[in-house]
Amino acid sequence: MAKSDLSNIPGCVVIGGSAGSLKVILSLVTALDARLPFPVVIVLHRKNDASSLEHLLNDRCPLRVKEAEDKEDLAPGTVYLAPPDYHLLIESDHSLSLDASEKVLWSRPSIDVTFQSAAEAFGHHVLAILLSGANNDGASGLEYIRHHGGQIIVQDPDNAEIPVMPRAALARLRPDLLLPDYAMAAAINHFL
């Protein structure tokens, strides 16, 4: 599929990943264009290493990277990280909420929770990207985004370190783009 399959300029990009996706996220944020006019929200299944990941990404990313805070408004050109052990929700007024409710598919933060809230907040102006991972988190969230008219990119399972997560998504829907890790940033930057 060509990049032209992505037609709606996103109001927000949401990225979900788990096992095997950190390397992809590191290369992706390094290649993002500093002029991006929308926020990027990253949900990564991880341990309590919040500050080290934030610093690592800030050292590589041309955009500001920060851990999401409760009741914070989304700002263009900023990369937000879901904090460990909290679900990250995007509210209808485009602010962020943190929630410590039960894990979803053994995960908190849950990719599904963030994707579903992004679909409700941004409708067809959300772009969701699902990366490598070892469970099914993200698949139902992508279906929800599709139902609300949003756009979807899934990492090619043949290119994913752990292909379970992208395969689970592909079993449920056809993405707008199926891409290897090295093509993700260009797909986001093409909206410029």
PLY file of the C-alpha trace (Angstrom):
ply
format ascii 1.0
element vertex 192
property float x
property float y
property float z
element edge 191
property int vertex1
property int vertex2
end_header
0.00 0.00 0.00
1.26 3.47 -0.81
1.57 6.37 1.61
-1.24 8.09 -0.30
-3.61 5.64 1.40
-3.39 7.96 4.42
-5.59 10.91 3.54
-6.85 12.59 6.73
-4.39 14.89 8.46
-4.38 13.57 12.03
-5.23 15.63 15.06
-3.26 13.07 17.04
-1.00 10.08 16.39
-1.19 7.21 18.89
1.46 4.48 18.91
1.24 1.21 20.83
3.94 -1.36 21.38
5.17 -4.04 23.69
7.97 -6.62 23.57
10.36 -5.87 20.73
9.05 -2.38 20.01
11.49 -0.18 21.97
14.08 -0.31 19.18
11.38 0.68 16.66
10.23 3.59 18.85
13.82 4.81 19.28
14.41 4.91 15.51
10.94 6.32 14.82
11.19 9.30 17.18
14.70 10.08 15.93
13.33 10.52 12.41
10.22 12.59 13.25
10.09 16.05 11.71
10.37 18.86 14.27
7.54 20.72 12.49
4.82 18.12 13.16
1.58 20.03 13.84
0.00 17.35 16.04
0.82 15.47 19.27
2.17 11.92 19.32
1.11 9.63 22.19
3.14 6.48 22.88
1.85 3.58 24.96
4.57 1.06 25.70
4.26 -1.94 28.01
7.19 -1.40 30.37
8.42 -1.57 33.94
8.85 1.46 36.20
11.58 3.10 34.13
9.68 6.27 33.33
12.40 8.86 33.69
15.09 6.86 31.89
12.87 6.30 28.82
11.82 9.95 28.75
15.49 11.07 28.87
16.54 8.50 26.29
13.88 9.64 23.82
14.46 13.35 24.51
18.13 12.89 23.62
17.14 11.49 20.20
13.87 13.16 19.24
13.65 16.59 17.56
10.30 17.08 19.34
9.77 17.56 23.07
9.24 14.21 24.83
7.53 14.03 28.21
5.69 11.64 30.44
1.96 12.34 30.29
0.44 14.05 33.32
-3.15 13.87 34.55
-5.38 16.72 33.24
-2.64 17.96 30.89
-3.75 19.39 27.53
-2.28 17.80 24.42
0.05 20.17 22.58
1.16 19.96 18.94
4.74 18.90 18.32
5.02 17.03 21.62
5.55 13.31 22.24
3.72 11.99 25.32
4.66 8.73 27.05
2.09 6.76 28.99
3.49 6.39 32.52
4.10 2.89 33.84
1.22 1.28 35.72
-1.45 3.78 34.56
-3.91 3.65 31.70
-3.64 6.78 29.58
-6.89 8.23 28.23
-7.47 11.10 25.84
-10.55 13.10 26.82
-13.03 14.79 24.47
-11.47 18.19 25.25
-8.09 16.74 24.12
-6.65 16.62 27.63
-5.06 13.53 29.17
-6.28 11.43 32.08
-4.43 8.79 34.06
-6.36 5.82 35.41
-5.20 3.06 37.77
-8.12 0.67 37.14
-7.57 -3.03 36.51
-5.17 -4.26 33.87
-6.50 -5.00 30.39
-4.96 -8.09 28.77
-2.46 -8.17 31.66
-1.30 -4.65 30.78
-1.42 -1.23 32.40
-1.04 0.95 30.45
-3.29 -0.71 27.93
-2.94 0.12 24.25
-6.62 -0.71 23.70
-7.71 1.81 26.36
-5.67 4.64 24.82
-6.66 3.77 21.24
-10.37 3.68 22.13
-10.22 7.02 23.94
-8.30 8.56 21.02
-11.01 7.35 18.62
-13.70 8.99 20.74
-11.72 12.24 21.10
-10.47 12.61 17.51
-12.79 10.48 15.35
-11.49 10.24 11.81
-8.59 12.56 12.68
-6.60 9.95 14.59
-3.75 7.86 13.20
-2.95 4.71 15.17
0.22 2.66 14.81
0.61 -0.82 16.32
4.09 -2.27 16.72
5.75 -5.48 17.88
4.40 -7.24 20.96
3.67 -10.56 22.63
-0.07 -10.27 23.35
-3.30 -9.11 21.68
-3.42 -5.62 23.23
-4.17 -3.04 20.54
-6.25 -5.18 18.19
-9.66 -4.22 19.57
-8.51 -0.62 19.95
-7.65 -0.55 16.25
-11.12 -1.91 15.41
-12.62 0.91 17.47
-10.50 3.47 15.62
-11.56 1.99 12.29
-15.23 2.16 13.38
-14.73 5.89 14.10
-13.08 6.52 10.71
-9.49 6.77 11.91
-6.43 5.59 10.01
-4.34 2.56 10.92
-0.75 1.43 10.39
0.41 -1.99 11.56
4.03 -3.13 11.67
4.63 -5.94 9.20
4.78 -9.12 11.33
7.66 -10.39 9.17
9.61 -7.31 10.31
8.52 -7.39 13.98
10.79 -8.85 16.64
7.71 -10.35 18.36
4.93 -10.69 15.74
2.02 -11.72 18.01
0.57 -8.22 18.40
0.60 -7.20 14.72
-0.73 -10.63 13.69
-3.62 -10.31 16.17
-4.52 -6.97 14.59
-4.27 -8.32 11.04
-6.57 -11.21 11.96
-9.27 -8.64 12.80
-8.85 -5.89 10.19
-6.98 -4.64 7.16
-4.81 -1.61 7.99
-4.40 1.40 5.74
-0.68 0.61 5.70
1.35 -2.46 6.62
4.92 -1.19 7.08
8.34 -2.31 8.24
9.78 -0.46 11.22
12.07 1.76 9.14
9.12 3.26 7.18
7.01 4.36 10.17
8.47 7.86 10.65
8.14 8.70 6.95
4.46 7.75 7.07
3.92 10.23 9.91
6.09 12.96 8.38
4.35 12.78 5.01
1.46 14.85 6.47
3.76 17.87 6.28
0 1
1 2
2 3
3 4
4 5
5 6
6 7
7 8
8 9
9 10
10 11
11 12
12 13
13 14
14 15
15 16
16 17
17 18
18 19
19 20
20 21
21 22
22 23
23 24
24 25
25 26
26 27
27 28
28 29
29 30
30 31
31 32
32 33
33 34
34 35
35 36
36 37
37 38
38 39
39 40
40 41
41 42
42 43
43 44
44 45
45 46
46 47
47 48
48 49
49 50
50 51
51 52
52 53
53 54
54 55
55 56
56 57
57 58
58 59
59 60
60 61
61 62
62 63
63 64
64 65
65 66
66 67
67 68
68 69
69 70
70 71
71 72
72 73
73 74
74 75
75 76
76 77
77 78
78 79
79 80
80 81
81 82
82 83
83 84
84 85
85 86
86 87
87 88
88 89
89 90
90 91
91 92
92 93
93 94
94 95
95 96
96 97
97 98
98 99
99 100
100 101
101 102
102 103
103 104
104 105
105 106
106 107
107 108
108 109
109 110
110 111
111 112
112 113
113 114
114 115
115 116
116 117
117 118
118 119
119 120
120 121
121 122
122 123
123 124
124 125
125 126
126 127
127 128
128 129
129 130
130 131
131 132
132 133
133 134
134 135
135 136
136 137
137 138
138 139
139 140
140 141
141 142
142 143
143 144
144 145
145 146
146 147
147 148
148 149
149 150
150 151
151 152
152 153
153 154
154 155
155 156
156 157
157 158
158 159
159 160
160 161
161 162
162 163
163 164
164 165
165 166
166 167
167 168
168 169
169 170
170 171
171 172
172 173
173 174
174 175
175 176
176 177
177 178
178 179
179 180
180 181
181 182
182 183
183 184
184 185
185 186
186 187
187 188
188 189
189 190
190 191
